[in-house]
Amino acid sequence: MKIYLIRHADPDYENDSLTELGRKEASLLAERLKDERIDYIYVSTMGRAMETAGFTQKLRHQKAEAANWLREFDTKISRPDKDFQMGIAWDILPDYWTKEEDFFNVHTFPKANMMHDSFVPMHYRDVCDNLDRMLAKHGYEREGDYYRAERANDDVIALFSHFGCGCVILSHLLNISPTLLWHGFAAAPASLTEIVTEERRKGIASFRVNHYGDTAHLDAAGLPRNVAARFCEMYDNEDERHD
């Protein structure tokens, strides 16, 4: 099995749609995927993801299944650096989350102090459970931290989603704490991540990432690098996002 995990193109968050740049990115993404084998498409029910997927669907004449669990992972936590105001789970300053060992383990991150009184663990479990139900429908049943290949196949599935949710999906497939992915990786808008199964022993499957956040289709068109999901490279860079 192969999974294409695709982040929506450049967003107009206020209107939950795409910017003009985003529409250009989504069009280039569609051109890249036009001749790729894709058997099934699932798309977040949020406007910016549906609009992104729409370019690919139109070019391929292919329908998609709307999946509410692919929506942005925007559940809040209490941020101690802001007097415990509620903030996005993937926006914690490194000098806070790195001091809690629980954040480094996929099984213990829900126990971290900043997760108390938060619905993040519940939302995380909901995404993972829905992902597993989808994979089971395609022949792969979760068992512990790996999958049983009940019906091993080479299906190709495209998931149009969001940065935060994409990290949760990778976290579950790879058994890595989502905190490490939220804060250590940045998938640009309209980027493509390719994940494949490996069945080294019959009936036992795991997932491996072949490419992460690939934007070759945007680079080839000469589009500027879109730094959404990243913060400033240096603190004195006043025109970049700080906090």
C-alpha positions in Angstrom: 0.0 0.0 0.0 1.1 3.5 -0.7 -0.3 6.7 1.0 0.0 10.2 -0.4 -0.4 12.6 2.5 -1.0 16.0 1.1 -1.3 19.3 2.8 -3.7 21.9 1.5 -2.3 24.7 -0.6 -1.7 28.3 0.6 -4.7 29.1 2.8 -7.0 32.1 3.4 -7.7 31.0 7.0 -10.3 33.7 7.6 -12.5 32.4 4.8 -11.3 28.8 5.0 -10.4 28.8 1.3 -7.3 29.3 -0.8 -5.4 32.4 -1.7 -4.5 33.2 -5.4 -1.1 31.7 -4.6 -2.8 28.7 -3.2 -4.9 28.1 -6.3 -1.7 28.2 -8.4 0.0 25.7 -6.0 -3.1 23.4 -6.1 -3.1 23.5 -9.9 0.6 22.6 -10.1 0.0 19.8 -7.6 -2.9 18.5 -9.7 -0.6 18.4 -12.8 1.9 16.4 -10.8 -0.7 13.9 -9.7 -2.6 13.7 -13.0 -0.8 10.7 -14.3 0.0 9.0 -11.0 -1.9 6.0 -10.0 -4.4 6.9 -7.2 -7.1 4.4 -6.4 -8.9 6.3 -3.6 -9.0 9.9 -2.5 -10.1 11.0 1.0 -10.4 14.7 1.8 -10.8 16.8 4.9 -14.2 18.5 5.2 -12.6 22.0 5.6 -12.8 24.4 2.7 -9.1 24.9 2.0 -8.5 21.1 1.8 -11.6 20.5 -0.3 -10.6 23.3 -2.7 -7.1 21.9 -3.0 -8.3 18.4 -3.7 -10.8 19.8 -6.2 -8.1 20.7 -8.7 -6.8 17.1 -8.6 -10.3 15.6 -8.8 -11.2 17.7 -11.8 -8.1 16.9 -13.7 -8.3 13.2 -13.0 -12.1 13.0 -13.3 -12.1 11.2 -9.9 -14.4 11.4 -6.9 -13.3 11.8 -3.3 -14.7 10.7 0.0 -15.2 13.5 2.6 -13.6 12.5 5.9 -14.3 14.7 9.0 -11.4 13.1 10.9 -8.9 14.6 8.4 -9.8 18.2 9.5 -7.2 20.4 11.1 -5.9 19.3 14.5 -6.7 22.6 16.3 -7.5 21.3 19.8 -6.1 23.6 22.4 -3.7 23.2 25.4 -2.7 25.5 28.2 0.5 27.4 27.4 2.5 28.3 30.5 4.5 31.0 28.6 1.2 32.9 28.1 -0.1 32.6 31.6 -1.9 29.4 30.7 -4.0 30.9 27.9 -5.2 28.2 25.5 -3.1 27.7 22.4 -2.7 25.2 19.6 -1.0 21.9 20.6 1.7 22.2 17.8 2.7 25.7 19.0 4.7 25.1 22.3 8.0 26.9 22.8 10.9 24.5 22.9 12.2 25.6 26.3 8.9 24.3 27.7 8.0 21.0 25.9 11.6 19.7 25.8 11.8 19.7 29.6 9.0 17.1 29.9 10.2 13.6 29.0 6.6 12.5 28.4 6.4 14.6 25.3 9.1 12.4 23.6 7.2 9.2 23.7 4.1 8.4 21.6 2.6 6.4 24.5 3.3 9.0 27.3 2.8 12.4 25.6 -0.9 12.5 26.8 0.4 12.5 30.4 2.5 15.7 30.0 1.6 18.5 32.3 0.4 20.8 29.5 -2.0 18.1 28.4 -3.9 18.1 31.6 -7.5 19.5 31.2 -7.0 19.3 27.4 -9.0 17.4 24.8 -5.8 16.8 22.8 -5.4 13.1 23.8 -9.1 12.5 23.0 -8.8 14.2 19.6 -5.5 12.4 18.9 -7.2 9.0 19.6 -10.2 9.9 17.5 -8.0 10.6 14.5 -5.9 7.4 15.0 -9.1 5.3 15.4 -10.6 6.6 12.2 -7.3 6.2 10.4 -7.2 2.5 11.5 -10.8 2.0 10.4 -9.9 3.3 7.0 -6.8 1.1 6.7 -8.8 -1.9 7.9 -11.2 -1.3 5.1 -8.2 -1.5 2.7 -6.8 -4.7 4.2 -4.5 -3.6 7.1 -5.6 -4.2 10.7 -3.8 -2.5 13.6 -2.3 -4.8 16.2 -0.3 -3.1 18.9 2.3 -0.9 17.2 2.2 -2.6 13.8 -0.4 -3.8 11.2 -1.6 -7.3 10.2 -1.7 -7.5 6.4 -5.0 -9.3 6.2 -5.3 -8.5 2.5 -1.9 -7.2 1.4 -2.2 -5.0 -1.7 -0.6 -2.2 -3.6 -3.5 0.3 -3.3 -2.6 3.9 -3.6 -4.5 6.3 -1.3 -4.4 10.1 -1.3 -5.3 12.0 1.9 -5.8 15.7 1.5 -5.5 17.1 5.0 -3.7 19.7 7.1 -0.3 20.1 8.8 -1.4 19.4 12.4 -3.5 16.4 11.4 -0.9 15.1 9.0 1.6 15.0 11.9 -0.9 12.9 13.9 -1.3 10.5 11.0 2.5 10.1 10.8 2.8 9.8 14.5 0.4 6.8 14.6 1.8 5.1 11.5 5.4 5.4 12.7 4.9 5.3 16.5 6.5 8.6 17.0 5.3 11.3 19.5 3.2 13.9 17.6 5.0 16.6 19.6 8.3 15.7 17.8 6.6 16.0 14.4 4.6 19.1 15.2 7.7 20.9 16.3 10.5 19.3 14.3 9.0 19.0 10.8 7.3 21.5 8.5 5.2 20.4 5.5 4.8 23.3 3.2 1.4 24.1 1.6 0.6 21.8 -1.4 3.4 19.5 -0.4 3.4 15.7 -0.9 4.5 13.1 1.6 4.8 9.5 0.4 4.4 6.6 2.8 4.6 2.9 1.9 4.0 -0.4 3.7 6.8 -2.9 4.3 5.9 -6.6 4.8 9.2 -8.1 5.7 7.5 -11.1 7.2 4.3 -12.5 5.8 1.3 -10.8 7.3 3.2 -8.2 9.4 3.3 -4.7 7.9 4.8 -1.4 9.0 5.0 2.0 7.3 8.0 3.9 6.1 8.2 7.4 4.7 9.8 7.6 1.2 9.4 11.4 0.8 8.4 14.1 3.3 6.9 17.5 2.3 8.0 17.2 -1.3 7.5 20.4 -3.3 9.3 19.6 -6.5 6.2 20.5 -8.5 6.3 24.0 -7.0 10.0 24.5 -7.3 10.0 23.5 -11.0 7.4 26.3 -11.6 9.7 28.8 -9.9 7.3 29.6 -7.1 8.8 31.1 -4.0 9.3 28.7 -1.0 6.1 28.9 1.2 7.2 29.0 4.8 3.7 28.5 6.3 4.0 26.2 9.4 7.5 27.6 10.2 8.7 30.4 12.5 11.5 32.9 12.0 14.9 31.5 11.1 16.5 34.2 13.2 14.9 36.2 16.0 15.9 39.5 14.4 14.0 38.7 11.1 11.2 41.1 11.7 9.2 40.1 8.6 8.9 36.4 9.7 6.5 34.9 12.2 7.8 34.8 15.8 5.1 33.6 18.2 
